[in-house]
Amino acid sequence: MKKYKQRKDLKNKPKAPTLIDVARVAGVSPITVSRALNQPDMVSEKAREKVQKAVEKTGYLPNLVAGGLATRSSHLVALIVPTVANPIFAETVRAINETLAEYGYQALLGLSGYNRDQEQDLLEAILCRRPDGIILTGLDHTDISLRRLHASQIPIVETWDLGDDPVDALVGFSHYDVGKEMAAYLLGRGYQRFAAVTADDSRAAKRLEGFTDHLAEAGIKHVPTNVIQTPARFSRGRSAFGTLLDQGVKCDAVYCSSDTLAHGVITEALSRGLRVPEDVAVIGFGDLDFAEASLPSISSVKINGADIGRVAAQALVAKMTADDNDPPPQTLVDVGFSIMQRDSA
């Protein structure tokens, strides 16, 4: 069940920073700013440093399409996701494309690779070209990206997370709550000795935090954990659990930050003669299509990626088409999640 919350929109937002704003902050003339950005050899190193600091402070980016369009609208939306190799993000991308197309918009896709700096580079290129709107994955951005996003005045929707301070609109769910519910589920099934295999991205870290916090509240403070580098591949899940077993870790349940890792953990357990779930239970995240069809079937957390994409696109269209004098309120949408009980746990 989706939960909709409306937050008061900011009134009288300042306009996007201009070259003149940068000049004022830097304490130099506008022509010096222009030269520092476009012909840096024509100004001193000291002046370039002043301009660069002012650019970062104001969030200024040049508009590379200024004067190049007959209308203000490009009918293009920029979409940044970590990867399309994960089917759950692919579903979000598909739903966004289909929904935007209904309103006459097209999406341009960028892949951040779970890397904030890579996202920052993508945003720099995107913002200079002034799309009508931007859809991002998660709330974890660099400070420079945040300043630029706030300064751009472009409608923005963040997805796949939940928090109190989004840039603009937000459609997602609480990863911390997912982790807590996974711990509560396993405790409720009678498991007492836990291990974790998790990816190193920020949202997986939130889920792990919720998981271990809930266990700590139940008096279980030690959870042997193997953190692997994204992307979370099957082979990495298998190797990570094998490492834990080789280290002498004894557990009756393994928390995994994705179904792909869970699949690898199960395979490694079976290869060592461990029965699933009799000897060790395994739970994943994402409810990918193979989770139910695997043997044993994988218990998982179901997230409706298509729903996230559809709602995010609708929220963005509402902002892009709103009257400037009557902007829509800031919207936060919690799409929720559910635990799918299957054979592995």
C-alpha positions in Angstrom: 0.0 0.0 0.0 1.5 3.4 -1.0 1.6 6.1 1.6 1.5 9.7 0.3 2.8 12.6 2.4 2.7 16.2 1.3 5.4 18.6 2.5 5.1 22.4 2.2 6.9 23.6 -0.9 9.5 26.3 -0.6 8.1 29.7 -1.4 9.9 32.3 -3.5 12.9 30.0 -4.4 15.8 32.0 -5.8 16.5 31.7 -9.5 19.4 29.5 -10.7 22.7 31.3 -10.2 24.0 33.3 -13.1 27.5 34.3 -14.3 27.0 37.6 -12.6 26.3 35.8 -9.3 29.5 34.0 -9.6 31.4 37.2 -10.3 29.9 38.8 -7.2 30.9 35.9 -5.0 34.4 35.7 -6.5 35.0 39.5 -6.3 35.9 39.8 -10.0 34.2 41.1 -13.1 31.7 39.0 -15.2 34.1 39.1 -18.1 36.8 37.6 -15.9 34.4 34.8 -14.9 33.5 34.2 -18.6 37.2 34.0 -19.5 38.1 31.8 -16.6 35.4 29.3 -17.6 35.8 29.5 -21.4 39.4 30.8 -22.0 41.3 30.0 -18.8 44.7 30.9 -20.4 43.6 34.5 -20.6 43.3 35.0 -16.8 45.7 34.4 -13.9 45.8 31.3 -11.8 44.6 33.3 -8.8 41.6 34.5 -10.7 40.8 31.0 -11.9 40.9 29.7 -8.3 38.6 32.5 -7.1 36.1 31.7 -9.9 36.3 27.9 -9.4 35.5 28.4 -5.6 32.6 30.7 -6.5 31.3 28.3 -9.0 31.3 25.5 -6.4 29.8 27.7 -3.7 26.9 29.0 -5.9 26.3 25.7 -7.8 26.6 27.6 -11.1 26.7 25.7 -14.3 26.6 27.1 -17.8 23.6 26.6 -19.9 24.9 24.9 -23.0 21.6 25.1 -24.8 20.8 28.7 -24.0 19.4 30.3 -27.1 19.5 27.1 -29.0 15.9 26.0 -28.5 12.8 27.7 -29.9 11.0 26.9 -26.6 12.1 26.5 -23.0 11.0 22.8 -23.0 13.2 20.1 -24.4 10.8 17.3 -23.5 13.8 15.4 -22.3 14.2 13.9 -18.8 17.5 12.7 -17.4 17.5 9.4 -15.5 20.4 8.2 -13.5 20.4 4.6 -12.1 23.3 2.6 -10.6 23.0 -0.2 -13.2 20.6 -1.9 -15.6 22.2 -5.3 -15.1 20.0 -5.7 -12.0 16.5 -6.5 -13.2 14.9 -4.6 -10.3 16.4 -1.3 -11.7 15.6 -2.3 -15.2 11.9 -2.5 -14.2 12.1 1.0 -12.8 13.7 2.3 -16.0 11.0 0.6 -18.2 8.2 2.0 -16.1 9.7 5.5 -16.2 10.1 5.4 -20.0 6.6 4.1 -20.6 5.0 6.7 -18.2 7.0 9.7 -19.6 6.1 8.7 -23.1 2.4 8.9 -22.3 3.0 12.6 -21.6 5.3 13.3 -24.6 8.6 13.1 -22.8 11.6 10.9 -23.5 14.2 9.7 -20.9 18.0 9.9 -21.4 19.7 7.2 -19.3 23.0 7.5 -17.3 24.6 4.8 -15.2 26.4 5.9 -12.0 27.8 2.5 -11.1 27.0 3.0 -7.4 29.6 5.8 -7.4 28.8 9.3 -6.1 31.7 10.9 -8.1 30.6 9.2 -11.3 27.1 10.5 -10.6 28.5 14.0 -10.1 30.2 13.9 -13.5 27.0 12.8 -15.1 25.0 15.5 -13.4 27.5 18.2 -14.5 27.0 17.1 -18.1 23.2 16.8 -17.7 22.6 20.1 -15.9 24.6 22.1 -18.5 22.1 20.9 -21.1 19.0 21.8 -19.1 16.6 18.9 -19.3 13.0 19.5 -18.3 13.4 17.1 -15.2 15.8 14.7 -13.5 15.2 11.4 -11.8 17.9 10.1 -9.5 18.5 6.9 -7.5 18.9 7.3 -3.8 19.7 10.2 -1.5 23.5 9.8 -1.3 25.0 12.6 -3.5 28.2 14.6 -3.2 28.1 18.1 -1.7 28.8 19.6 -5.1 26.0 17.6 -6.7 23.6 18.8 -4.1 24.5 22.4 -4.5 24.1 22.2 -8.3 20.8 20.3 -8.0 19.4 22.9 -5.6 20.6 25.8 -7.7 19.4 24.4 -11.0 15.7 25.0 -10.3 15.0 21.9 -12.5 12.3 19.6 -11.1 13.9 16.6 -9.5 12.6 13.3 -8.1 14.8 11.0 -6.1 13.9 7.3 -5.9 14.7 4.0 -4.2 15.2 5.6 -0.7 13.3 7.4 2.0 14.5 10.3 4.2 13.6 13.7 5.7 15.6 16.0 3.4 15.2 15.2 -0.3 16.2 17.7 -2.9 12.7 17.9 -4.2 10.3 15.0 -4.5 11.0 11.5 -3.2 9.6 8.1 -4.1 10.9 5.0 -2.3 11.0 3.1 0.9 13.1 2.8 4.1 16.1 0.5 3.7 16.7 0.7 7.4 13.2 -0.6 8.1 13.8 -3.4 5.5 16.8 -4.5 7.5 14.9 -4.4 10.8 12.0 -6.4 9.3 14.4 -9.0 7.9 15.9 -9.5 11.4 12.5 -9.7 13.0 11.4 -12.3 10.5 14.5 -14.5 11.1 14.2 -14.1 14.9 10.5 -15.0 14.6 11.5 -18.2 12.8 13.7 -19.2 15.8 17.2 -18.4 14.4 19.8 -17.2 16.8 23.2 -17.2 15.2 23.6 -14.9 12.3 26.1 -14.0 9.5 25.8 -11.4 6.8 27.0 -11.1 3.2 26.4 -7.6 1.9 27.4 -5.2 -0.9 29.2 -2.0 -0.1 26.7 0.6 -1.6 25.0 3.1 0.7 21.5 1.6 0.5 22.8 -1.9 1.3 24.6 -0.3 4.3 21.4 1.1 5.6 19.7 -2.3 5.4 22.6 -3.9 7.2 22.4 -1.2 9.9 18.7 -1.9 10.5 19.4 -5.6 10.6 22.1 -5.5 13.2 20.4 -2.8 15.2 17.3 -5.0 15.6 19.4 -8.0 16.5 21.3 -5.9 19.1 18.0 -5.0 20.7 17.3 -8.7 21.0 20.7 -9.2 22.7 22.6 -10.5 19.6 25.5 -8.1 19.2 27.9 -10.2 17.1 27.1 -10.7 13.4 30.1 -11.9 11.3 29.9 -9.9 8.1 31.6 -10.1 4.7 31.2 -6.9 2.7 31.8 -7.3 -1.0 32.3 -4.7 -3.7 29.4 -3.8 -6.0 28.1 -5.1 -8.3 26.7 -8.0 -6.2 27.3 -11.0 -8.4 26.5 -14.6 -7.7 30.1 -15.6 -7.6 30.9 -13.0 -5.1 28.1 -14.2 -2.8 29.4 -17.7 -3.0 33.0 -16.7 -2.4 32.1 -14.4 0.5 30.1 -17.1 2.4 32.9 -19.6 1.7 35.4 -17.1 3.3 33.1 -16.8 6.4 32.9 -20.6 6.7 36.7 -21.0 6.3 37.1 -18.5 9.1 35.2 -20.8 11.4 32.0 -18.8 11.5 29.1 -20.8 12.9 25.6 -19.6 11.9 22.1 -20.9 11.4 20.9 -17.9 9.3 22.6 -15.7 6.7 21.4 -12.2 5.8 22.1 -11.1 2.2 21.8 -7.7 0.7 20.5 -9.1 -2.6 18.9 -12.2 -4.1 22.0 -12.6 -6.3 24.2 -12.9 -3.2 21.7 -15.1 -1.5 21.8 -17.5 -4.5 25.6 -17.6 -4.3 25.4 -18.3 -0.5 23.0 -21.1 -1.0 25.1 -22.7 -3.7 28.2 -22.5 -1.5 26.3 -24.0 1.5 25.0 -26.9 -0.6 28.5 -27.6 -2.1 29.8 -28.0 1.5 27.1 -30.5 2.5 25.0 -28.0 4.4 21.2 -28.3 4.1 19.1 -25.2 3.5 17.3 -24.3 5.6 17.8 -27.2 8.1 21.5 -26.3 8.7 21.6 -22.7 7.6 18.7 -20.4 6.4 19.3 -17.7 3.8 17.3 -14.6 3.1 17.8 -12.1 0.2 16.5 -8.8 -1.1 14.7 -7.7 -4.3 12.5 -10.8 -5.0 14.1 -11.2 -8.4 12.4 -13.6 -10.8 14.7 -16.5 -10.1 14.1 -16.3 -6.3 10.8 -18.2 -6.4 12.0 -20.6 -9.1 15.3 -21.6 -7.4 15.8 -24.8 -5.6 15.3 -24.2 -2.7 13.2 -21.1 -3.4 14.7 -18.0 -1.9 13.0 -16.0 0.9 13.3 -12.4 0.0 12.1 -8.8 0.4 9.8 -7.8 -2.5 10.1 -4.2 -3.8 7.9 -3.1 -6.7 10.5 -1.4 -8.9 7.9 -0.7 -11.7 5.7 1.0 -9.2 8.6 3.2 -8.1 9.2 4.2 -11.7 5.6 4.9 -12.5 5.0 7.0 -9.4 8.3 8.9 -9.8 7.6 9.7 -13.5 4.0 10.9 -12.6 5.4 13.1 -9.8 8.0 14.6 -12.1 5.5 15.3 -14.9 3.3 17.1 -12.3 6.2 19.4 -11.4 7.3 20.0 -14.9 3.8 21.0 -16.1 2.8 23.0 -13.0 2.1 26.7 -13.2 5.1 28.7 -12.0 2.8 30.8 -9.8 1.2 27.7 -8.2 3.9 25.0 -7.8 2.8 21.6 -6.5 3.7 20.7 -2.9 6.8 18.7 -2.3 5.8 15.0 -2.4 7.2 12.0 -0.5 5.8 8.6 -1.4 6.5 5.5 0.6 5.9 2.5 -1.7 6.6 0.0 1.1 7.9 -3.5 0.9 6.9 -7.1 1.9 8.8 -10.2 3.0 8.2 -13.2 0.8 8.5 -16.4 2.9 9.9 -19.4 0.9 11.9 -22.5 1.4 15.4 -21.0 2.2 14.2 -19.3 5.4 
